[in-house]
Structures are given as C-alpha cells and as structure tokens.
Amino acid sequence: MQLIAEGSVELQSKNEAAMKKWGIGSANSWAADLAAGTITFHFDDRSITGPVHVLGSFAESSSSWLWGWANQALPENVTSASRLVQQRGGEAGLQALAVPKLELAEAIAYGLAALSVDVAGLAGLYRAPTSTGFVYLGFTDFQVTEAAGS
C-alpha cells in the first residue's frame, strides 16, 4: 500500500504538469486508436496526439481490475508499459503486479495505475470512463496539431 500511495502522489504532480503543458483534463473530447497505439485529445483550437499505454481497466459490476498485459483483446503495442510493471512486480515478489485480475476497490485500481505510471516512466495518466467502468491510459508526449482557421 505504501508503493501505491507514493505512486499516487507522484502521479498528481505529473498530471498537474500535463495539464499546464498540454491542457489534459480540459479537452472537449478524446479518442484512442489502439491499433495505431495513439491517444488524441481535441480542444477548440488544437488537437494533441501521442503514444498510449493501456495500463489496466476497472469493471464496476465486479469491482475488479484487469491488467493491460492480461487483456487478450488489446494489441501488444499498447501493453508494453503494463508488461514492464508485471515483470518488475514479479522480480520484486509483488504478487498484485503479476496477477492478471484482482478484486478491489476503484481507488486501489487508480493507485495501481498511478504506480504503473511511475514504474514505466510515463508522463501521466488519463482515467477514461467506459460503459462498464474505467480504462487507465498512460501517456508520454504529444504532438500538437492546430485546428483549421486557428
């Protein structure tokens, strides 16, 4: 639990920096292209696109976390960060990082995603709502595309 708490504190700092630099959190909409391995945030005057890392997902109905590396529906190009967390967790004997699915509260799922951002050296985390819960998407850097007429 100490590692999760430390990861959450570090993530808050990273996400605040991402908000200042790119406006993450104030976008009008977002879209992930998992085949291409990208996430795009759309604003009135621009869009930003960068690599996406699916760290895991949380299902509200079963209160369960599924690691990105364990989700067979995901292409490998978006699970490298979660696979790194699995590897490091296994090496350190941290079972929660190496078990495919865990029953836990959403706050703990967020903490696991935050820890993953730190372990994988990502720039931040976007907690995206889904029809069944949340998917936790890590990001690194973005390319800016100005909107037509801006």
Sequence and secondary structure as in RCSB ss.txt:
>XXXX:A:sequence
MQLIAEGSVELQSKNEAAMKKWGIGSANSWAADLAAGTITFHFDDRSITGPVHVLGSFAESSSSWLWGWANQALP
ENVTSASRLVQQRGGEAGLQALAVPKLELAEAIAYGLAALSVDVAGLAGLYRAPTSTGFVYLGFTDFQVTEAAGS
>XXXX:A:secstr
 HHHHHHHHHHHHHHHHHHHHH TT  SEEEEETTTTEEEEE SSEEEEEEEEEEEEEETTTTEEEEGGG TTS 
GGG HHHHHHHHHHHHHT GGGTSSEEE  HHHHHHHHHHHHHHHT SEEEEEE SSEEEEEEE   EEEE TT 
